[in-house]
Amino acid sequence: MAEKTFEENLVELEKIVNQLEKGDVPLEEAIAQFETGVKLSKQLQNTLQNAQQSLTKIVAEDGTMTDFSAEGQA
């Protein structure tokens, strides 16, 4: 099975939050949904951190990468 996209995980997390906010979920199911939500939240956070790290790099003409924040600080 293919790994879910960031957007699919976000939609799933939003559904879980909405269900838990309604409060009409049995306790055992709510706990399981909460645990799934925490895992999804961590996956989403990791994806965002990786994207941020990728976006903070500049590719030079020779193909080398440097940190964006270091640019112009020499």
Number of C-alpha atoms within 10 A of each C-alpha: 3 4 7 9 11 15 10 11 17 17 12 15 21 13 14 16 14 11 14 18 10 8 10 9 13 9 11 9 11 16 13 11 19 16 12 15 20 13 13 17 15 12 15 18 13 12 14 13 12 11 11 11 12 12 11 13 16 16 11 9 7 6 8 9 12 13 13 14 10 11 10 6 5 4
